[in-house]
Amino acid sequence: MCLLINVPNILGGNTRKTKLPWGNGKGEEPLHLVEASRRALLSLAESQEKSSYFWQFVKKYNQPKVENESSRAVWKVLNSPFRSVTDLKAKGIHFRRSSYCLTDFKFLSFAFYAQLQLPSFYVTHNAKVYFSNMIAFEMSPETHTDYAVTTYFNFMKPLIHNANDVKVLREKGILYSLLASDEKVVELFKSIDTYGYSNFGLFRDVKMRIEEHCNNKARTWMADLLNTKFQSPWTVIALVTATFLLCLTFLQTYFTINPRD
């Protein structure tokens, strides 16, 4: 059986019709609309990176290290306070939109550059009611879910600490808001209660990669240097000019001491 469902105007900004096959070896048929809507929200994005050799290499390169799988490392991540968007940006982590799927989180790290990809989220006035119902469904005793929606909000709530965090995500196309201000978006995320439920394993690798990057002194020092010393293009020009003049002075001194015959 196939069901054609209208996904609410929550994530993508447009009403999206998604055809979801159930009963054809891809899972049981949903019992009611909340379950059907939840499945639609978690399966909107079909990754196109699987067919790309470049993204296969990126994914392989960014696998967590073997030692990070120890119980001590996992416990450390669980007990580490998660940083806000502003804090992560100061550590050299850039943000980019991934897709409309709530579980589409990726973290890529190369030397002194890192990128956290987050799913797009469309903030409307009825988002609190809609997702509170979705979270209540995931916590229902007769349902068996992976707490994907609940875990999404547990991941995002620490990231969105103030209006500056919302501004960064908005400029990157990750958050779209119909609310009056960025402060209202912060209040919305804080008001959605997850009641302590979560699925740590869902985004464990992403969190561990973030911690690994933030705990690397060389990476964070370089990020701080770039953020504080080289924000202005004139600073970069001055550095290049000074380096060029220093090289000329060195060459002039060298040929003065060692003149050519």
ChimeraX attribute file (.defattr): number of C-alpha atoms within 10 A of each C-alpha:
attribute: neighborCount
match mode: 1-to-1
recipient: residues
	/A:1	8
	/A:2	11
	/A:3	13
	/A:4	11
	/A:5	16
	/A:6	14
	/A:7	20
	/A:8	17
	/A:9	15
	/A:10	23
	/A:11	25
	/A:12	19
	/A:13	16
	/A:14	11
	/A:15	13
	/A:16	16
	/A:17	13
	/A:18	16
	/A:19	13
	/A:20	17
	/A:21	15
	/A:22	15
	/A:23	11
	/A:24	10
	/A:25	7
	/A:26	9
	/A:27	9
	/A:28	10
	/A:29	16
	/A:30	15
	/A:31	8
	/A:32	8
	/A:33	10
	/A:34	16
	/A:35	17
	/A:36	19
	/A:37	17
	/A:38	20
	/A:39	14
	/A:40	21
	/A:41	20
	/A:42	15
	/A:43	15
	/A:44	21
	/A:45	16
	/A:46	11
	/A:47	11
	/A:48	8
	/A:49	12
	/A:50	11
	/A:51	9
	/A:52	10
	/A:53	10
	/A:54	11
	/A:55	13
	/A:56	13
	/A:57	10
	/A:58	15
	/A:59	15
	/A:60	10
	/A:61	13
	/A:62	17
	/A:63	15
	/A:64	16
	/A:65	12
	/A:66	7
	/A:67	9
	/A:68	16
	/A:69	13
	/A:70	10
	/A:71	10
	/A:72	11
	/A:73	13
	/A:74	18
	/A:75	10
	/A:76	14
	/A:77	20
	/A:78	14
	/A:79	9
	/A:80	10
	/A:81	9
	/A:82	18
	/A:83	16
	/A:84	18
	/A:85	25
	/A:86	18
	/A:87	15
	/A:88	21
	/A:89	20
	/A:90	19
	/A:91	25
	/A:92	24
	/A:93	24
	/A:94	18
	/A:95	21
	/A:96	18
	/A:97	19
	/A:98	20
	/A:99	21
	/A:100	22
	/A:101	21
	/A:102	23
	/A:103	20
	/A:104	21
	/A:105	20
	/A:106	20
	/A:107	22
	/A:108	20
	/A:109	19
	/A:110	12
	/A:111	8
	/A:112	16
	/A:113	16
	/A:114	21
	/A:115	18
	/A:116	21
	/A:117	19
	/A:118	25
	/A:119	22
	/A:120	25
	/A:121	23
	/A:122	19
	/A:123	22
	/A:124	18
	/A:125	15
	/A:126	10
	/A:127	19
	/A:128	17
	/A:129	11
	/A:130	14
	/A:131	19
	/A:132	17
	/A:133	13
	/A:134	19
	/A:135	23
	/A:136	14
	/A:137	19
	/A:138	22
	/A:139	18
	/A:140	10
	/A:141	8
	/A:142	8
	/A:143	10
	/A:144	10
	/A:145	13
	/A:146	15
	/A:147	19
	/A:148	20
	/A:149	24
	/A:150	24
	/A:151	23
	/A:152	20
	/A:153	20
	/A:154	22
	/A:155	17
	/A:156	16
	/A:157	18
	/A:158	16
	/A:159	20
	/A:160	23
	/A:161	20
	/A:162	18
	/A:163	15
	/A:164	16
	/A:165	19
	/A:166	25
	/A:167	19
	/A:168	18
	/A:169	21
	/A:170	16
	/A:171	12
	/A:172	16
	/A:173	18
	/A:174	24
	/A:175	21
	/A:176	21
	/A:177	19
	/A:178	13
	/A:179	13
	/A:180	9
	/A:181	12
	/A:182	18
	/A:183	16
	/A:184	18
	/A:185	23
	/A:186	19
	/A:187	14
	/A:188	17
	/A:189	19
	/A:190	18
	/A:191	12
	/A:192	18
	/A:193	16
	/A:194	19
	/A:195	11
	/A:196	8
	/A:197	14
	/A:198	18
	/A:199	16
	/A:200	17
	/A:201	12
	/A:202	16
	/A:203	17
	/A:204	16
	/A:205	21
	/A:206	20
	/A:207	22
	/A:208	22
	/A:209	23
	/A:210	23
	/A:211	16
	/A:212	15
	/A:213	24
	/A:214	20
	/A:215	12
	/A:216	12
	/A:217	11
	/A:218	13
	/A:219	20
	/A:220	20
	/A:221	16
	/A:222	15
	/A:223	19
	/A:224	16
	/A:225	14
	/A:226	14
	/A:227	15
	/A:228	11
	/A:229	11
	/A:230	14
	/A:231	11
	/A:232	11
	/A:233	9
	/A:234	10
	/A:235	12
	/A:236	13
	/A:237	12
	/A:238	11
	/A:239	13
	/A:240	12
	/A:241	12
	/A:242	12
	/A:243	12
	/A:244	12
	/A:245	12
	/A:246	12
	/A:247	12
	/A:248	12
	/A:249	11
	/A:250	12
	/A:251	12
	/A:252	13
	/A:253	12
	/A:254	11
	/A:255	10
	/A:256	10
	/A:257	9
	/A:258	9
	/A:259	9
	/A:260	6
	/A:261	3
